Amino acid sequence: MSAFVPSVAREDPPTTSCSLDNGITLSASMATTEFHGPSGPLPHVPDDVTLVQFMLDSDHPSRPVKRILQGNPWMIEDATGRQIGYGEVRMRTHGLANAISSRWRIAEDDVVCIFGPNHVDYPIAVWAVHRLGATVTCANPAYTAGELQYQLETTKAKVLIVHGQSYSVAIAAAKAIGLSLDRIVLFDPLENSASSSYKHLTVHELIKEGLERPQSYVERKLKRGEGRTKLAFLSFSSGTTGKPKAVCISHYAPIANVLQMAHLANQQPGPWEIVKYRTGGVAMGVLPFYHIYGLVVIMHFMMFYGASLVVVPRFNLLDFLGSIQRHKIGLLPVVPPMIVLLCKHPAVKNYDLSSVHAIMSGAAPLSPELTNQLAKVLPQACVGQGYGMTETCTTISFPQIEQKICTPGSAGRLVPGVVARVVKPDGSLAGFNEPGHLIVKGPANALRYLNNEEATKETFVDGWVHTGDEVTINETMEVFVVDRIKELIKVKGFQVAPAELEGHVLDHPDVSDVCVVGLPDDYSGELPLAFVTPSVAAAERMKKDPAEAAKIRTSITKHVADAKVNYKHLEGGVEFVEAIPKNPSGKLLRRVLRDRAAELRKQGKLSKPPRSRM
């Protein structure tokens, strides 16, 4: 199995080699400047089908053949235990597509927004929109009305499918952009019908209506190559600065990523206890489907590969543990904060978690220490992590298939089809174990940012995605994330652009300047902390009355909390400084303030000391 293809031609180049636990030898030319995901070549990726056609209508050599024949459910509703099989998934998808088409004439290249937590009809809604040739944009159910309004305006969404818990926010955003209330569809009836004077249709009612009517749409067969450019999703990512950006993802991209993961899963060696991805098994579906990890890895790959997906609306530890026990869940896709709770919460020992055979972490780095702790808590389980981003349509690296406890600290091994370069600060390309900026090329890369040429030129360069992460890659193609180059804060795996928060904080009347940095946190990864230079008037008030400082901190914190989704709140606190350090060109010197935050924490002088979450 070739680890990579040398990009620099050279006669009889010196080589290095090593053997994996399964006996396969990886060999590599020392002259290379590119790293190629092993286990290739990648099987054919169809570029003439939509994602729904790939999932529901077609077969592929990489798909386990027992998938449909066994009759195991595609989804299980966590609360009720209701099982939904292939036939019902396909039928409901058609019914919803037919009703949306006949009622609102949703068709080619229109956009439909899905706004709510996980639901068994979430994939139905996604695939119904794709049946019509339209595009899906998934919104974070924790958004404020202003944030949802921004996404609806940016994507020009024509229909909004909403969960009842997000209803009031959806109504406010819809009214703000002039979206007719009859274009708001509910996943389920509102629990309190008095909360709305308008009678909205539900997904179930639309499905019933669509199944009773003659077909009103003609599903188009894509031309060869069209799947590479036809949009499937407009998924939002923070990029590097400012407001979130809509990432243009083609149908080809998630199909390719699913096949990259499936091709790797098909090469899993024995023994059975280290086989992570099992056709006919049961997987946890609690990570949010709107997020690229939940959307591609969980909602598409897991079901493609034959797992029954237990759909859980949102994470709560005790409910999560109860779901594992009740449904005998074997595969847990999680994020590091969930692993912290599994390792440290006293309630864990009260549940039977013996069914768990594999845990896959993603969205944020998992430390070696936490990996080893988890291995002790669940000794029967494989533990590993993957790495990816919205701009690469998820997976760049995946847990090592031949290891039970994957190399601690590793973000997994490059998946087949991915080519990586590690660029040093001087622009030269790094070799093995040398740090630098990770840029990647692969079949799943997104196309661009929507209507943002400047940001597109920064991230998407000649087919390569600039990840903004500093990494090293070793001789076995394992990726180790060293640091973040982009000025992003990662809170529980979610991206937070400091510039977005800074722009909002500057609107506060007591603020003359601000710089937001990430404060390291064991549970959340990082927490946004704002260094603020108070206005002249605010400084005078604090000078006259020291108690005024606490009031201003509270006011600034509330100013952000009232307008931003919860993971963007200033949980790291607000610290006052006389001036924000900047270089001669005016660029904020964030590292200076990160170091200052670390020193304040060390001395116990933070205005908002970190608190335990146990």
VMD Tcl script that draws the C-alpha trace (Angstrom):
set ca {
  {0.00 0.00 0.00}
  {1.71 3.17 -1.16}
  {1.65 5.92 1.43}
  {2.03 8.69 -1.13}
  {3.28 9.47 -4.62}
  {6.46 11.53 -4.74}
  {5.81 14.96 -6.23}
  {9.48 15.55 -6.99}
  {10.89 13.27 -9.66}
  {14.24 11.83 -8.69}
  {16.25 8.79 -9.71}
  {16.38 6.13 -7.00}
  {15.38 8.47 -4.16}
  {16.17 7.38 -0.61}
  {13.14 5.93 1.14}
  {11.81 5.31 4.60}
  {9.36 2.60 5.51}
  {7.41 1.29 8.44}
  {4.92 -1.48 9.11}
  {1.47 -1.01 10.52}
  {-0.01 -3.38 13.08}
  {-1.89 -5.21 10.30}
  {1.34 -6.07 8.50}
  {0.94 -3.54 5.69}
  {4.10 -1.59 4.97}
  {4.00 2.12 4.19}
  {6.96 3.32 2.18}
  {7.73 6.92 1.29}
  {10.26 8.84 -0.72}
  {12.25 11.30 1.37}
  {12.24 13.61 -1.65}
  {8.50 14.07 -1.56}
  {6.78 17.35 -0.81}
  {3.26 15.94 -0.77}
  {1.54 13.46 1.52}
  {-1.07 11.13 0.00}
  {-3.73 9.32 1.98}
  {-2.93 5.59 1.93}
  {-5.33 2.69 1.23}
  {-5.99 3.92 -2.30}
  {-6.77 4.13 -5.08}
  {-10.21 5.57 -4.37}
  {-13.12 3.79 -6.11}
  {-15.09 5.60 -8.81}
  {-17.01 8.60 -7.47}
  {-20.14 9.18 -9.60}
  {-20.47 12.76 -10.81}
  {-23.83 12.38 -12.61}
  {-26.11 11.77 -9.60}
  {-27.44 13.94 -6.82}
  {-26.82 13.06 -3.18}
  {-30.35 11.69 -2.73}
  {-30.00 9.54 -5.85}
  {-26.71 8.22 -4.52}
  {-28.21 7.42 -1.10}
  {-31.65 6.07 -2.09}
  {-31.61 5.01 -5.73}
  {-28.21 3.60 -6.63}
  {-25.73 0.95 -5.60}
  {-21.97 1.23 -5.31}
  {-19.24 -1.41 -4.88}
  {-18.13 0.29 -1.64}
  {-21.57 -0.10 -0.07}
  {-22.16 -3.19 2.05}
  {-24.51 -5.41 -0.01}
  {-26.44 -6.58 3.07}
  {-27.64 -3.04 3.73}
  {-31.17 -3.27 2.32}
  {-31.50 -7.07 2.24}
  {-31.13 -7.38 6.01}
  {-34.02 -5.01 6.55}
  {-32.37 -3.31 9.51}
  {-33.79 0.17 10.18}
  {-32.07 3.23 8.77}
  {-33.16 5.34 11.73}
  {-34.51 4.82 15.24}
  {-36.37 7.63 17.00}
  {-34.73 7.83 20.40}
  {-37.70 8.84 22.53}
  {-40.24 6.38 21.08}
  {-38.11 3.57 19.69}
  {-39.91 3.94 16.33}
  {-37.93 2.25 13.57}
  {-37.81 3.68 10.06}
  {-36.63 1.44 7.25}
  {-35.43 2.06 3.71}
  {-38.88 1.81 2.15}
  {-40.40 4.37 4.50}
  {-37.45 6.75 4.08}
  {-37.83 6.63 0.29}
  {-41.61 7.03 0.41}
  {-41.55 9.97 2.82}
  {-38.84 11.68 0.78}
  {-40.98 11.51 -2.35}
  {-44.14 12.65 -0.55}
  {-42.45 15.72 0.93}
  {-40.76 16.61 -2.36}
  {-44.07 16.35 -4.22}
  {-45.91 18.58 -1.75}
  {-43.16 21.24 -1.64}
  {-43.10 21.29 -5.42}
  {-46.86 21.56 -5.90}
  {-47.43 24.15 -3.14}
  {-44.50 26.53 -3.61}
  {-42.98 25.54 -6.96}
  {-39.62 24.92 -5.35}
  {-37.36 23.79 -8.17}
  {-33.84 23.95 -9.60}
  {-31.41 26.07 -7.57}
  {-34.01 27.42 -5.13}
  {-32.91 27.28 -1.48}
  {-34.73 25.71 1.49}
  {-33.55 26.34 5.05}
  {-33.82 23.69 7.78}
  {-33.78 25.17 11.27}
  {-34.00 22.88 14.26}
  {-32.38 20.12 16.30}
  {-32.04 16.55 15.06}
  {-35.25 14.85 13.96}
  {-36.00 11.63 12.08}
  {-37.46 13.75 9.28}
  {-34.32 15.91 9.02}
  {-32.69 13.67 6.37}
  {-36.10 13.29 4.72}
  {-36.29 17.07 4.37}
  {-32.73 17.28 3.00}
  {-33.31 14.58 0.41}
  {-36.76 15.87 -0.57}
  {-35.23 19.25 -1.44}
  {-32.53 17.49 -3.46}
  {-35.18 15.50 -5.38}
  {-36.33 18.89 -6.73}
  {-32.86 20.00 -7.75}
  {-32.90 22.65 -5.02}
  {-30.24 23.51 -2.44}
  {-30.34 23.00 1.34}
  {-28.97 25.41 3.94}
  {-28.98 24.07 7.51}
  {-29.12 26.61 10.35}
  {-27.97 26.27 13.95}
  {-31.11 25.85 16.13}
  {-29.48 27.98 18.84}
  {-29.32 31.03 16.57}
  {-30.85 34.33 17.53}
  {-33.38 35.93 15.18}
  {-30.70 38.25 13.82}
  {-28.32 35.40 13.03}
  {-31.04 33.37 11.31}
  {-32.14 36.46 9.39}
  {-28.57 36.86 8.11}
  {-28.50 33.25 6.86}
  {-31.93 33.53 5.20}
  {-30.97 36.77 3.48}
  {-27.57 35.48 2.38}
  {-29.00 32.30 0.84}
  {-32.33 33.80 -0.35}
  {-34.19 30.85 1.16}
  {-37.79 30.44 -0.05}
  {-39.06 27.88 2.50}
  {-38.17 27.42 6.17}
  {-38.59 24.02 7.86}
  {-38.60 24.55 11.62}
  {-38.68 22.66 14.91}
  {-41.19 23.93 17.45}
  {-38.45 24.80 19.93}
  {-37.03 27.24 17.37}
  {-40.40 28.61 16.31}
  {-40.37 32.08 17.88}
  {-36.92 32.83 16.46}
  {-38.00 31.57 13.04}
  {-41.10 33.78 13.03}
  {-39.10 36.87 13.96}
  {-36.50 36.22 11.27}
  {-39.13 35.42 8.63}
  {-41.02 38.63 9.34}
  {-37.80 40.63 9.18}
  {-37.06 39.45 5.64}
  {-40.67 39.36 4.44}
  {-40.93 35.56 4.11}
  {-44.61 34.58 4.00}
  {-45.71 32.64 7.10}
  {-47.29 29.96 4.91}
  {-43.74 29.05 3.85}
  {-42.82 28.05 7.41}
  {-43.24 24.29 7.88}
  {-43.07 22.57 11.27}
  {-41.39 19.24 11.93}
  {-44.11 18.51 14.51}
  {-47.22 20.39 15.72}
  {-46.50 23.12 18.26}
  {-46.87 21.83 21.82}
  {-48.73 24.98 22.75}
  {-50.97 25.86 19.81}
  {-51.78 29.18 21.48}
  {-48.19 30.29 20.83}
  {-49.14 30.96 17.22}
  {-52.19 32.53 15.63}
  {-51.15 31.01 12.30}
  {-51.84 27.39 11.32}
  {-48.62 26.04 9.86}
  {-48.43 22.78 7.95}
  {-46.28 20.01 9.40}
  {-43.81 17.83 7.54}
  {-46.05 14.82 8.18}
  {-49.10 16.61 6.74}
  {-47.13 17.60 3.66}
  {-45.88 14.04 3.19}
  {-49.44 12.73 3.38}
  {-50.60 15.38 0.92}
  {-47.74 14.66 -1.46}
  {-48.39 10.92 -1.45}
  {-52.07 11.46 -2.30}
  {-51.41 13.80 -5.24}
  {-50.09 13.03 -8.74}
  {-46.37 13.67 -9.05}
  {-45.81 17.36 -9.79}
  {-42.07 17.33 -10.34}
  {-39.69 15.69 -12.76}
  {-36.46 14.61 -11.14}
  {-33.61 15.41 -13.44}
  {-30.75 13.12 -14.34}
  {-27.53 15.09 -14.12}
  {-25.19 15.27 -17.07}
  {-21.78 13.66 -16.66}
  {-19.63 15.94 -14.52}
  {-22.55 18.16 -13.44}
  {-22.52 16.76 -9.91}
  {-19.15 18.45 -9.38}
  {-20.65 21.93 -9.72}
  {-24.36 21.62 -8.83}
  {-24.93 22.90 -5.30}
  {-26.27 20.53 -2.65}
  {-25.59 22.62 0.47}
  {-24.86 26.15 1.55}
  {-23.22 25.38 4.90}
  {-22.06 28.22 7.10}
  {-18.50 28.50 8.37}
  {-16.80 31.31 10.25}
  {-13.87 31.48 7.86}
  {-11.25 33.83 9.35}
  {-12.98 37.15 9.89}
  {-16.35 38.79 10.11}
  {-19.71 37.10 9.86}
  {-20.12 33.42 8.94}
  {-19.67 32.63 5.25}
  {-21.83 30.35 3.12}
  {-19.68 27.46 1.85}
  {-20.80 26.19 -1.57}
  {-20.80 22.38 -1.45}
  {-21.57 20.35 -4.57}
  {-23.41 17.03 -4.66}
  {-20.15 15.37 -5.67}
  {-18.35 16.48 -2.49}
  {-20.36 14.59 0.19}
  {-20.67 11.59 -2.14}
  {-16.87 11.54 -2.47}
  {-16.35 11.92 1.27}
  {-18.80 9.11 2.07}
  {-16.94 6.86 -0.38}
  {-13.55 7.84 1.08}
  {-14.74 6.73 4.51}
  {-16.53 3.62 3.21}
  {-13.50 2.54 1.17}
  {-11.39 2.81 4.30}
  {-13.98 0.95 6.40}
  {-14.00 -1.88 3.85}
  {-10.30 -2.45 4.52}
  {-10.68 -2.90 8.28}
  {-8.56 -5.84 9.41}
  {-9.57 -8.36 12.06}
  {-9.88 -9.19 14.86}
  {-13.52 -8.24 15.34}
  {-12.88 -6.17 18.47}
  {-11.04 -3.49 16.46}
  {-13.61 -3.32 13.65}
  {-15.06 0.13 14.19}
  {-17.67 0.43 11.41}
  {-20.09 -2.49 11.35}
  {-22.93 -3.02 8.91}
  {-26.07 -3.80 10.89}
  {-24.76 -2.05 14.00}
  {-26.32 0.84 15.91}
  {-24.80 4.34 15.90}
  {-25.51 7.43 17.99}
  {-26.98 10.41 16.14}
  {-26.84 13.17 18.75}
  {-24.31 15.55 17.19}
  {-26.23 18.25 15.31}
  {-27.14 17.45 11.72}
  {-26.77 21.09 10.67}
  {-23.02 20.92 11.44}
  {-20.84 19.43 8.69}
  {-19.67 16.58 10.99}
  {-23.24 15.54 11.74}
  {-24.43 16.18 8.20}
  {-21.88 14.12 6.27}
  {-20.19 11.67 8.65}
  {-23.23 10.78 10.76}
  {-26.31 11.44 8.65}
  {-24.85 10.15 5.37}
  {-21.85 7.87 5.92}
  {-23.32 5.98 8.89}
  {-26.55 5.19 7.06}
  {-24.75 4.48 3.77}
  {-22.53 1.95 5.52}
  {-25.44 0.13 7.14}
  {-25.69 1.49 10.68}
  {-29.07 2.12 12.29}
  {-28.91 5.72 13.41}
  {-30.51 6.54 16.77}
  {-31.71 10.11 16.24}
  {-31.44 12.23 19.39}
  {-32.57 15.90 19.28}
  {-29.84 17.29 21.52}
  {-27.16 16.25 23.99}
  {-27.89 15.79 27.68}
  {-25.49 13.47 29.50}
  {-28.01 11.40 31.46}
  {-30.31 11.06 28.46}
  {-27.28 10.20 26.31}
  {-26.24 7.44 28.70}
  {-29.80 6.16 28.88}
  {-30.03 6.03 25.08}
  {-26.83 3.96 24.84}
  {-28.18 1.50 27.38}
  {-31.70 1.35 25.93}
  {-30.76 0.93 22.26}
  {-27.47 -0.96 22.84}
  {-25.58 1.59 20.77}
  {-22.19 0.45 19.54}
  {-20.66 3.42 17.70}
  {-20.42 6.85 19.32}
  {-19.43 9.83 17.16}
  {-18.71 12.53 19.77}
  {-16.83 15.76 20.45}
  {-14.23 16.29 23.23}
  {-16.57 17.97 25.78}
  {-18.72 14.82 25.73}
  {-15.63 12.71 26.36}
  {-14.73 14.90 29.35}
  {-18.12 14.04 30.85}
  {-17.76 10.33 30.05}
  {-14.43 10.33 31.86}
  {-15.32 12.45 34.87}
  {-19.05 12.47 35.61}
  {-20.01 10.17 38.51}
  {-23.29 9.11 36.83}
  {-21.47 7.22 34.07}
  {-20.89 4.19 36.30}
  {-24.65 3.82 36.82}
  {-25.32 2.84 33.20}
  {-24.57 -0.27 31.15}
  {-22.31 0.94 28.36}
  {-20.96 -2.48 27.43}
  {-22.48 -2.25 23.93}
  {-20.10 0.56 22.95}
  {-17.37 -0.84 20.70}
  {-16.05 2.34 19.06}
  {-15.80 6.04 19.87}
  {-14.87 8.55 17.19}
  {-14.10 12.12 18.25}
  {-13.99 15.13 15.95}
  {-14.62 18.88 15.53}
  {-11.87 19.82 18.02}
  {-8.56 18.28 19.17}
  {-8.71 15.38 21.62}
  {-5.72 15.39 23.97}
  {-3.59 12.27 24.56}
  {-4.48 12.44 28.25}
  {-8.21 12.37 27.53}
  {-7.75 9.54 25.04}
  {-6.03 7.43 27.67}
  {-8.62 8.28 30.34}
  {-11.46 7.23 28.05}
  {-9.71 3.97 27.23}
  {-9.77 3.16 30.95}
  {-13.44 4.11 31.41}
  {-14.56 2.01 28.41}
  {-11.81 -0.59 28.02}
  {-13.78 -2.59 25.45}
  {-14.06 0.35 23.02}
  {-11.85 1.52 20.18}
  {-10.96 5.20 20.55}
  {-9.79 7.54 17.83}
  {-10.35 10.91 16.25}
  {-10.75 12.45 12.84}
  {-10.14 15.88 11.39}
  {-11.97 17.95 8.81}
  {-13.75 21.21 8.13}
  {-16.74 22.61 6.28}
  {-14.52 23.80 3.44}
  {-13.31 20.23 2.80}
  {-16.82 18.81 3.17}
  {-15.66 17.10 6.30}
  {-13.16 14.30 6.58}
  {-9.48 14.89 5.82}
  {-8.23 12.27 8.29}
  {-10.01 9.35 9.95}
  {-9.26 7.10 12.94}
  {-6.59 4.52 12.13}
  {-8.35 1.31 11.09}
  {-5.68 -1.07 12.42}
  {-5.47 0.37 15.95}
  {-7.83 -0.17 18.86}
  {-6.58 2.90 20.74}
  {-5.44 5.20 17.97}
  {-2.15 7.05 18.38}
  {-2.85 9.47 21.26}
  {-2.73 13.08 20.10}
  {-3.14 12.10 16.47}
  {-6.06 13.55 14.50}
  {-6.20 10.32 12.52}
  {-4.66 9.25 9.23}
  {-5.20 10.95 5.87}
  {-8.10 9.33 4.04}
  {-7.61 7.88 0.55}
  {-7.90 10.48 -2.17}
  {-6.59 13.36 -0.02}
  {-3.29 15.01 -0.91}
  {-1.73 17.24 1.75}
  {1.07 19.77 1.81}
  {2.60 21.27 4.93}
  {3.89 24.76 4.18}
  {6.62 26.33 6.30}
  {6.57 30.06 7.16}
  {9.17 30.71 4.41}
  {6.90 29.11 1.80}
  {8.90 25.89 1.40}
  {7.26 22.50 1.85}
  {7.85 20.53 5.03}
  {8.79 16.89 5.22}
  {7.87 14.26 7.81}
  {7.31 15.59 11.34}
  {8.06 19.18 10.36}
  {5.43 21.75 11.36}
  {3.70 24.06 8.95}
  {0.38 25.24 7.53}
  {-1.80 22.38 6.27}
  {-3.27 22.77 2.80}
  {-5.22 19.93 1.21}
  {-6.62 18.81 -2.11}
  {-9.25 16.11 -2.48}
  {-12.45 15.14 -4.28}
  {-14.62 16.38 -1.40}
  {-13.32 19.94 -1.28}
  {-16.00 22.62 -1.41}
  {-16.18 24.98 -4.38}
  {-16.02 28.49 -2.89}
  {-17.73 30.91 -0.54}
  {-21.02 32.31 -1.79}
  {-20.70 35.87 -3.13}
  {-17.40 36.47 -1.33}
  {-14.56 36.62 -3.81}
  {-11.99 37.97 -1.36}
  {-12.52 35.19 1.21}
  {-12.63 32.60 -1.58}
  {-9.22 33.71 -2.88}
  {-7.81 33.42 0.63}
  {-9.02 29.86 1.34}
  {-9.57 28.16 -2.05}
  {-6.36 28.41 -4.08}
  {-5.89 26.42 -7.32}
  {-7.86 23.45 -6.00}
  {-6.20 23.51 -2.56}
  {-7.99 24.43 0.66}
  {-5.90 26.43 3.13}
  {-7.04 25.01 6.47}
  {-5.49 27.61 8.77}
  {-4.12 24.87 11.04}
  {-0.48 24.21 11.84}
  {0.23 20.47 11.74}
  {2.86 17.81 11.39}
  {2.42 14.61 9.38}
  {4.48 11.53 10.21}
  {5.72 8.59 8.14}
  {2.42 6.70 8.48}
  {0.38 9.70 7.26}
  {-0.95 10.49 10.75}
  {-1.87 14.14 11.25}
  {-1.03 16.02 14.45}
  {-2.58 19.47 14.96}
  {0.00 21.77 16.56}
  {-1.74 25.16 16.61}
  {-4.22 27.33 14.80}
  {-2.88 29.82 12.28}
  {-6.21 31.41 11.49}
  {-7.53 33.71 14.16}
  {-10.42 31.43 15.01}
  {-11.59 30.43 18.45}
  {-12.89 26.86 18.74}
  {-15.68 26.51 21.35}
  {-16.92 22.93 21.73}
  {-15.88 22.37 18.12}
  {-17.72 25.43 16.80}
  {-15.82 28.17 15.02}
  {-15.96 31.68 16.43}
  {-14.43 34.54 14.45}
  {-12.99 37.11 16.88}
  {-13.65 39.91 14.40}
  {-17.38 39.20 14.46}
  {-17.52 39.59 18.24}
  {-15.20 42.60 18.19}
  {-17.42 44.40 15.73}
  {-20.44 43.79 17.94}
  {-18.70 44.75 21.20}
  {-17.54 48.02 19.63}
  {-21.20 48.99 19.29}
  {-21.45 49.12 23.07}
  {-21.34 52.75 24.26}
  {-18.80 52.04 27.01}
  {-16.23 50.50 24.63}
  {-13.62 52.41 22.65}
  {-11.52 49.42 21.51}
  {-11.57 45.65 21.89}
  {-9.68 42.46 21.10}
  {-11.22 38.99 21.57}
  {-8.99 35.96 22.19}
  {-9.54 32.33 23.10}
  {-9.03 31.31 26.73}
  {-8.06 27.60 26.97}
  {-10.68 25.51 28.77}
  {-10.64 21.80 29.59}
  {-14.33 21.35 28.81}
  {-15.03 23.69 25.90}
  {-11.59 23.78 24.31}
  {-11.58 27.57 24.33}
  {-13.80 30.36 25.65}
  {-14.10 33.85 24.11}
  {-12.49 36.49 26.33}
  {-12.72 40.20 25.48}
  {-9.97 42.68 26.33}
  {-11.69 46.06 26.34}
  {-10.42 49.61 26.40}
  {-13.26 51.54 28.04}
  {-14.57 54.79 26.63}
  {-13.48 58.04 28.33}
  {-16.88 58.34 30.03}
  {-16.80 54.74 31.24}
  {-13.25 55.14 32.54}
  {-14.31 58.22 34.51}
  {-17.24 56.35 36.04}
  {-14.99 53.46 37.08}
  {-12.48 55.90 38.58}
  {-15.17 57.51 40.73}
  {-16.84 54.21 41.70}
  {-14.87 50.93 41.50}
  {-18.17 48.98 41.57}
  {-18.95 50.46 38.15}
  {-16.43 48.08 36.53}
  {-18.52 45.03 37.35}
  {-21.65 46.73 35.99}
  {-19.91 47.54 32.70}
  {-18.57 43.99 32.39}
  {-22.08 42.63 32.92}
  {-23.52 45.05 30.39}
  {-20.96 44.12 27.72}
  {-21.49 40.42 28.35}
  {-25.27 40.83 28.04}
  {-24.82 42.92 24.88}
  {-23.19 39.89 23.24}
  {-25.50 37.28 24.79}
  {-28.59 39.09 23.52}
  {-27.40 39.03 19.91}
  {-25.24 35.95 19.45}
  {-25.62 32.17 19.59}
  {-24.61 30.66 22.94}
  {-21.14 29.41 21.98}
  {-20.20 33.00 21.00}
  {-20.98 34.39 24.45}
  {-18.09 35.93 26.42}
  {-17.78 32.99 28.79}
  {-14.09 33.80 29.22}
  {-15.03 37.17 30.68}
  {-14.21 40.83 30.05}
  {-10.84 42.33 31.05}
  {-10.08 46.06 30.94}
  {-6.81 47.35 29.45}
  {-5.55 50.87 28.82}
  {-4.79 50.11 25.16}
  {-5.11 47.20 22.73}
  {-1.62 46.23 21.49}
  {-1.21 46.59 17.71}
  {1.62 46.45 15.20}
  {2.58 49.54 13.13}
  {0.06 48.64 10.42}
  {-2.75 48.49 12.98}
  {-3.11 44.69 13.17}
  {-4.22 43.42 16.57}
  {-1.47 41.55 18.42}
  {-3.68 38.75 19.71}
  {-0.81 36.59 20.90}
  {0.28 39.33 23.32}
  {-3.18 39.33 24.86}
  {-3.42 35.52 24.85}
  {-0.19 35.48 26.85}
  {-1.62 38.13 29.17}
  {-4.76 36.06 29.70}
  {-2.62 33.04 30.57}
  {-0.64 35.07 33.10}
  {-3.83 36.48 34.69}
  {-5.18 32.96 34.96}
  {-1.95 31.69 36.51}
  {-2.11 34.47 39.09}
  {-5.82 33.90 39.76}
  {-6.65 37.46 38.66}
  {-9.17 36.82 35.88}
  {-12.37 38.79 36.41}
  {-14.31 35.60 35.61}
  {-12.35 32.60 36.93}
  {-12.93 29.27 35.13}
  {-15.61 27.16 36.78}
  {-16.04 23.42 37.08}
  {-18.83 21.88 35.04}
  {-19.17 18.68 37.00}
}
mol new
graphics top color blue
foreach p $ca { graphics top sphere $p radius 0.5 }
foreach p [lrange $ca 0 end-1] q [lrange $ca 1 end] { graphics top cylinder $p $q radius 0.2 }
display resetview
